[in-house]
Amino acid sequence: MVEAMMPVTTIPILNSIQIFYVENAKTARRFLRKMGFTGSFDEVKIETIAVNNEPTIINEFYKAIAEGFQIGILSEAGCPGIADPGSEMVRLAHAKKIQVVPLVGPSSILLALMASGLNGQQFAFRGYLPKEEKERIAKLRELERLAFQTHQTQLFIETPYRNDTLLESILKYCSDSLRLCIAANLMQPDEFILTQSIAEWKKQPFKIGKKPTLFLIGS
């Protein structure tokens, strides 16, 4: 359970927050209750961060920190500012000399790396690869070259409905000796994590489906 991984020292901090910036208000409320948040949602403000409203949210955030509100940023399935919204807000808080307190929780990026068996001393998270096939292939070959030459693990993600398209590209254009880890639905009952060579992945057809997935490649 996710809540079992949350340190008890986090609960008092949660209950002191007056404004939450979240990706989804409904699921954020549910999560906060599971974590032990005892405040009233009628009194606590919850603002949704989206790509199309981020400039407006930044302005509201600026006003809120200027007025001295206790503010929290909550990600849906990750960590704020790491492949998720939040970094611009944190940057602004630092610029205004506001204390920033990171609250510990599970990170799918680190969980996948921990379970992959690939190099955890040197790694890079690359976010989303290009949508266009030609650019995607070029990026995959660049990351493969880095993996072999530097032994640095390369991590990337894809929109769930394009997972299998990306996997097809990896299997088609990457070297048989490259190692690939697929980490899907982390911390869910049907969690799947497997690392093997491209040659081994090719031996048996595999479909990821529309599951949140991290791809890791290494030498």
FISEKOL-171294 format. One record per residue (C-alpha): residue in one letter; x, y, z; residue number from 1. Coordinates in nm, 2 decimals. Each point is the difference from the previous one (the first is absolute). Layout:
FISEKOL-171294
<site type="a" east="X" north="Y" up="Z" seq="NUM"/>
...
//
This chain:
FISEKOL-171294
<site type="m" east="0.00" north="0.00" up="0.00" seq="1"/>
<site type="v" east="0.12" north="0.35" up="-0.08" seq="2"/>
<site type="e" east="-0.10" north="0.14" up="0.34" seq="3"/>
<site type="a" east="0.22" north="-0.25" up="0.18" seq="4"/>
<site type="m" east="0.30" north="0.17" up="-0.17" seq="5"/>
<site type="m" east="-0.09" north="0.35" up="0.13" seq="6"/>
<site type="p" east="0.20" north="0.10" up="0.31" seq="7"/>
<site type="v" east="-0.20" north="0.10" up="0.30" seq="8"/>
<site type="t" east="0.17" north="0.34" up="0.00" seq="9"/>
<site type="t" east="-0.17" north="0.08" up="-0.33" seq="10"/>
<site type="i" east="-0.35" north="-0.01" up="0.15" seq="11"/>
<site type="p" east="0.03" north="0.32" up="0.21" seq="12"/>
<site type="i" east="0.14" north="0.18" up="-0.30" seq="13"/>
<site type="l" east="-0.29" north="-0.11" up="-0.22" seq="14"/>
<site type="n" east="-0.25" north="0.13" up="0.26" seq="15"/>
<site type="s" east="0.17" north="0.34" up="0.01" seq="16"/>
<site type="i" east="-0.04" north="0.06" up="-0.38" seq="17"/>
<site type="q" east="-0.27" north="0.25" up="-0.10" seq="18"/>
<site type="i" east="0.03" north="-0.03" up="-0.38" seq="19"/>
<site type="f" east="0.08" north="-0.31" up="-0.20" seq="20"/>
<site type="y" east="0.10" north="0.01" up="-0.37" seq="21"/>
<site type="v" east="-0.08" north="-0.34" up="-0.15" seq="22"/>
<site type="e" east="-0.05" north="-0.17" up="-0.34" seq="23"/>
<site type="n" east="-0.35" north="-0.14" up="0.08" seq="24"/>
<site type="a" east="-0.21" north="0.14" up="0.28" seq="25"/>
<site type="k" east="-0.22" north="-0.31" up="0.06" seq="26"/>
<site type="t" east="0.28" north="-0.25" up="0.03" seq="27"/>
<site type="a" east="0.21" north="0.25" up="0.20" seq="28"/>
<site type="r" east="-0.27" north="0.02" up="0.27" seq="29"/>
<site type="r" east="-0.02" north="-0.37" up="0.01" seq="30"/>
<site type="f" east="0.37" north="-0.04" up="0.04" seq="31"/>
<site type="l" east="0.03" north="0.27" up="0.26" seq="32"/>
<site type="r" east="-0.26" north="-0.17" up="0.22" seq="33"/>
<site type="k" east="0.19" north="-0.33" up="-0.03" seq="34"/>
<site type="m" east="0.31" north="0.18" up="0.11" seq="35"/>
<site type="g" east="-0.17" north="0.12" up="0.32" seq="36"/>
<site type="f" east="-0.10" north="0.35" up="-0.11" seq="37"/>
<site type="t" east="-0.26" north="0.12" up="0.25" seq="38"/>
<site type="g" east="-0.08" north="0.35" up="-0.13" seq="39"/>
<site type="s" east="-0.33" north="0.10" up="-0.15" seq="40"/>
<site type="f" east="0.00" north="0.01" up="-0.38" seq="41"/>
<site type="d" east="-0.25" north="0.29" up="0.03" seq="42"/>
<site type="e" east="0.27" north="0.21" up="0.16" seq="43"/>
<site type="v" east="0.31" north="-0.13" up="-0.19" seq="44"/>
<site type="k" east="0.04" north="0.13" up="-0.35" seq="45"/>
<site type="i" east="0.09" north="-0.26" up="-0.27" seq="46"/>
<site type="e" east="0.11" north="0.14" up="-0.34" seq="47"/>
<site type="t" east="0.05" north="-0.22" up="-0.31" seq="48"/>
<site type="i" east="0.32" north="0.03" up="-0.20" seq="49"/>
<site type="a" east="-0.04" north="-0.06" up="-0.37" seq="50"/>
<site type="v" east="0.21" north="0.09" up="-0.31" seq="51"/>
<site type="n" east="-0.26" north="0.25" up="-0.12" seq="52"/>
<site type="n" east="-0.02" north="0.19" up="0.33" seq="53"/>
<site type="e" east="0.35" north="-0.01" up="0.14" seq="54"/>
<site type="p" east="0.08" north="0.37" up="-0.06" seq="55"/>
<site type="t" east="-0.32" north="0.09" up="0.19" seq="56"/>
<site type="i" east="0.08" north="-0.24" up="0.28" seq="57"/>
<site type="i" east="0.36" north="0.14" up="0.03" seq="58"/>
<site type="n" east="-0.15" north="0.35" up="0.04" seq="59"/>
<site type="e" east="-0.24" north="-0.13" up="0.27" seq="60"/>
<site type="f" east="0.28" north="-0.18" up="0.17" seq="61"/>
<site type="y" east="0.21" north="0.32" up="0.00" seq="62"/>
<site type="k" east="-0.28" north="0.18" up="0.18" seq="63"/>
<site type="a" east="-0.05" north="-0.28" up="0.25" seq="64"/>
<site type="i" east="0.36" north="-0.02" up="0.11" seq="65"/>
<site type="a" east="0.01" north="0.38" up="0.02" seq="66"/>
<site type="e" east="-0.30" north="-0.02" up="0.24" seq="67"/>
<site type="g" east="0.18" north="-0.26" up="0.22" seq="68"/>
<site type="f" east="-0.22" north="-0.31" up="-0.07" seq="69"/>
<site type="q" east="0.13" north="-0.35" up="0.07" seq="70"/>
<site type="i" east="0.01" north="-0.16" up="-0.34" seq="71"/>
<site type="g" east="0.04" north="-0.36" up="-0.12" seq="72"/>
<site type="i" east="0.05" north="-0.15" up="-0.35" seq="73"/>
<site type="l" east="-0.13" north="-0.35" up="-0.06" seq="74"/>
<site type="s" east="0.07" north="-0.22" up="-0.30" seq="75"/>
<site type="e" east="-0.24" north="-0.27" up="-0.13" seq="76"/>
<site type="a" east="0.25" north="-0.28" up="-0.05" seq="77"/>
<site type="g" east="0.35" north="0.12" up="0.06" seq="78"/>
<site type="c" east="0.18" north="0.29" up="0.17" seq="79"/>
<site type="p" east="-0.06" north="0.37" up="-0.06" seq="80"/>
<site type="g" east="0.26" north="0.15" up="-0.23" seq="81"/>
<site type="i" east="0.13" north="-0.34" up="-0.11" seq="82"/>
<site type="a" east="-0.18" north="-0.09" up="-0.33" seq="83"/>
<site type="d" east="-0.30" north="0.18" up="0.16" seq="84"/>
<site type="p" east="-0.11" north="0.36" up="0.04" seq="85"/>
<site type="g" east="0.14" north="0.21" up="0.29" seq="86"/>
<site type="s" east="0.35" north="0.11" up="-0.09" seq="87"/>
<site type="e" east="-0.10" north="0.35" up="-0.10" seq="88"/>
<site type="m" east="-0.18" north="0.05" up="0.33" seq="89"/>
<site type="v" east="0.30" north="-0.13" up="0.20" seq="90"/>
<site type="r" east="0.23" north="0.23" up="-0.20" seq="91"/>
<site type="l" east="-0.22" north="0.30" up="0.09" seq="92"/>
<site type="a" east="0.00" north="-0.10" up="0.36" seq="93"/>
<site type="h" east="0.38" north="-0.01" up="0.01" seq="94"/>
<site type="a" east="0.01" north="0.34" up="-0.18" seq="95"/>
<site type="k" east="-0.22" north="0.14" up="0.28" seq="96"/>
<site type="k" east="0.21" north="-0.17" up="0.27" seq="97"/>
<site type="i" east="-0.29" north="-0.22" up="0.11" seq="98"/>
<site type="q" east="0.09" north="-0.32" up="0.17" seq="99"/>
<site type="v" east="-0.05" north="-0.31" up="-0.22" seq="100"/>
<site type="v" east="-0.06" north="-0.33" up="0.18" seq="101"/>
<site type="p" east="0.00" north="-0.32" up="-0.21" seq="102"/>
<site type="l" east="-0.23" north="-0.27" up="0.14" seq="103"/>
<site type="v" east="0.11" north="-0.36" up="-0.05" seq="104"/>
<site type="g" east="-0.21" north="-0.22" up="-0.21" seq="105"/>
<site type="p" east="0.04" north="-0.28" up="-0.26" seq="106"/>
<site type="s" east="0.15" north="0.11" up="-0.34" seq="107"/>
<site type="s" east="-0.07" north="-0.23" up="-0.29" seq="108"/>
<site type="i" east="0.33" north="0.11" up="-0.16" seq="109"/>
<site type="l" east="0.21" north="-0.11" up="0.29" seq="110"/>
<site type="l" east="-0.21" north="-0.31" up="0.07" seq="111"/>
<site type="a" east="0.05" north="-0.12" up="-0.36" seq="112"/>
<site type="l" east="0.37" north="0.07" up="0.02" seq="113"/>
<site type="m" east="0.04" north="-0.19" up="0.33" seq="114"/>
<site type="a" east="-0.18" north="-0.30" up="-0.14" seq="115"/>
<site type="s" east="0.16" north="0.00" up="-0.35" seq="116"/>
<site type="g" east="0.35" north="-0.14" up="0.09" seq="117"/>
<site type="l" east="0.14" north="0.27" up="-0.23" seq="118"/>
<site type="n" east="0.27" north="0.26" up="0.10" seq="119"/>
<site type="g" east="-0.13" north="0.21" up="0.29" seq="120"/>
<site type="q" east="0.32" north="0.19" up="0.04" seq="121"/>
<site type="q" east="-0.04" north="0.18" up="-0.34" seq="122"/>
<site type="f" east="-0.34" north="0.06" up="-0.15" seq="123"/>
<site type="a" east="-0.21" north="0.26" up="-0.18" seq="124"/>
<site type="f" east="-0.37" north="0.05" up="-0.03" seq="125"/>
<site type="r" east="-0.09" north="0.11" up="-0.35" seq="126"/>
<site type="g" east="-0.37" north="0.06" up="0.03" seq="127"/>
<site type="y" east="-0.21" north="-0.06" up="-0.31" seq="128"/>
<site type="l" east="0.16" north="-0.10" up="-0.33" seq="129"/>
<site type="p" east="-0.10" north="0.17" up="-0.32" seq="130"/>
<site type="k" east="-0.34" north="-0.10" up="-0.15" seq="131"/>
<site type="e" east="0.11" north="-0.01" up="-0.36" seq="132"/>
<site type="e" east="0.15" north="-0.33" up="-0.10" seq="133"/>
<site type="k" east="0.31" north="0.13" up="-0.17" seq="134"/>
<site type="e" east="0.09" north="0.23" up="0.30" seq="135"/>
<site type="r" east="-0.09" north="-0.28" up="0.25" seq="136"/>
<site type="i" east="0.23" north="-0.24" up="-0.18" seq="137"/>
<site type="a" east="0.29" north="0.25" up="0.00" seq="138"/>
<site type="k" east="-0.05" north="0.07" up="0.37" seq="139"/>
<site type="l" east="-0.01" north="-0.37" up="0.08" seq="140"/>
<site type="r" east="0.33" north="-0.05" up="-0.18" seq="141"/>
<site type="e" east="0.15" north="0.29" up="0.18" seq="142"/>
<site type="l" east="-0.10" north="-0.14" up="0.34" seq="143"/>
<site type="e" east="0.12" north="-0.34" up="-0.09" seq="144"/>
<site type="r" east="0.34" north="0.14" up="-0.09" seq="145"/>
<site type="l" east="0.02" north="0.18" up="0.33" seq="146"/>
<site type="a" east="-0.10" north="-0.32" up="0.19" seq="147"/>
<site type="f" east="0.28" north="-0.19" up="-0.17" seq="148"/>
<site type="q" east="0.27" north="0.27" up="0.01" seq="149"/>
<site type="t" east="-0.06" north="0.14" up="0.34" seq="150"/>
<site type="h" east="-0.18" north="-0.29" up="0.18" seq="151"/>
<site type="q" east="-0.25" north="0.26" up="0.10" seq="152"/>
<site type="t" east="-0.36" north="-0.14" up="0.04" seq="153"/>
<site type="q" east="-0.25" north="0.19" up="-0.21" seq="154"/>
<site type="l" east="-0.36" north="0.03" up="0.13" seq="155"/>
<site type="f" east="-0.29" north="0.13" up="-0.20" seq="156"/>
<site type="i" east="-0.38" north="-0.01" up="-0.01" seq="157"/>
<site type="e" east="-0.28" north="0.00" up="-0.25" seq="158"/>
<site type="t" east="-0.37" north="0.09" up="-0.01" seq="159"/>
<site type="p" east="-0.17" north="-0.33" up="0.10" seq="160"/>
<site type="y" east="-0.19" north="-0.04" up="-0.33" seq="161"/>
<site type="r" east="0.33" north="0.01" up="-0.19" seq="162"/>
<site type="n" east="0.19" north="-0.24" up="0.23" seq="163"/>
<site type="d" east="-0.01" north="-0.29" up="-0.24" seq="164"/>
<site type="t" east="0.10" north="0.22" up="-0.30" seq="165"/>
<site type="l" east="0.31" north="0.11" up="0.19" seq="166"/>
<site type="l" east="0.08" north="-0.36" up="0.10" seq="167"/>
<site type="e" east="-0.02" north="-0.10" up="-0.37" seq="168"/>
<site type="s" east="0.25" north="0.27" up="-0.09" seq="169"/>
<site type="i" east="0.23" north="-0.11" up="0.28" seq="170"/>
<site type="l" east="0.00" north="-0.36" up="-0.11" seq="171"/>
<site type="k" east="0.03" north="0.08" up="-0.37" seq="172"/>
<site type="y" east="0.28" north="0.26" up="0.01" seq="173"/>
<site type="c" east="0.21" north="-0.07" up="0.32" seq="174"/>
<site type="s" east="0.28" north="-0.26" up="0.02" seq="175"/>
<site type="d" east="-0.08" north="-0.35" up="0.12" seq="176"/>
<site type="s" east="0.26" north="0.03" up="0.28" seq="177"/>
<site type="l" east="-0.16" north="0.32" up="0.15" seq="178"/>
<site type="r" east="-0.18" north="-0.07" up="0.32" seq="179"/>
<site type="l" east="-0.35" north="0.13" up="0.03" seq="180"/>
<site type="c" east="-0.21" north="0.03" up="0.32" seq="181"/>
<site type="i" east="-0.37" north="0.05" up="-0.02" seq="182"/>
<site type="a" east="-0.16" north="0.12" up="0.33" seq="183"/>
<site type="a" east="-0.38" north="0.03" up="-0.02" seq="184"/>
<site type="n" east="-0.27" north="0.08" up="0.25" seq="185"/>
<site type="l" east="0.25" north="0.04" up="0.29" seq="186"/>
<site type="m" east="-0.15" north="-0.05" up="0.34" seq="187"/>
<site type="q" east="-0.32" north="-0.14" up="-0.14" seq="188"/>
<site type="p" east="-0.12" north="-0.36" up="0.04" seq="189"/>
<site type="d" east="0.09" north="-0.08" up="-0.36" seq="190"/>
<site type="e" east="0.35" north="0.16" up="0.02" seq="191"/>
<site type="f" east="0.23" north="-0.13" up="-0.27" seq="192"/>
<site type="i" east="0.38" north="0.05" up="0.00" seq="193"/>
<site type="l" east="0.24" north="-0.20" up="-0.22" seq="194"/>
<site type="t" east="0.35" north="0.06" up="-0.14" seq="195"/>
<site type="q" east="0.14" north="-0.21" up="-0.28" seq="196"/>
<site type="s" east="0.19" north="0.05" up="-0.32" seq="197"/>
<site type="i" east="-0.17" north="0.12" up="-0.32" seq="198"/>
<site type="a" east="0.07" north="-0.34" up="-0.14" seq="199"/>
<site type="e" east="-0.19" north="-0.16" up="0.28" seq="200"/>
<site type="w" east="-0.29" north="0.24" up="-0.03" seq="201"/>
<site type="k" east="-0.03" north="-0.09" up="-0.36" seq="202"/>
<site type="k" east="-0.05" north="-0.37" up="0.07" seq="203"/>
<site type="q" east="-0.35" north="0.04" up="0.13" seq="204"/>
<site type="p" east="-0.26" north="0.25" up="-0.11" seq="205"/>
<site type="f" east="-0.08" north="0.24" up="0.28" seq="206"/>
<site type="k" east="-0.26" north="0.28" up="0.04" seq="207"/>
<site type="i" east="0.01" north="0.26" up="0.27" seq="208"/>
<site type="g" east="-0.34" north="0.16" up="-0.06" seq="209"/>
<site type="k" east="-0.11" north="0.33" up="0.14" seq="210"/>
<site type="k" east="0.19" north="-0.02" up="0.33" seq="211"/>
<site type="p" east="0.22" north="0.27" up="0.14" seq="212"/>
<site type="t" east="0.34" north="-0.13" up="-0.10" seq="213"/>
<site type="l" east="0.37" north="0.09" up="0.04" seq="214"/>
<site type="f" east="0.25" north="-0.13" up="-0.26" seq="215"/>
<site type="l" east="0.37" north="-0.04" up="0.11" seq="216"/>
<site type="i" east="0.29" north="-0.10" up="-0.23" seq="217"/>
<site type="g" east="0.35" north="-0.08" up="0.10" seq="218"/>
<site type="s" east="0.31" north="-0.20" up="-0.10" seq="219"/>
//
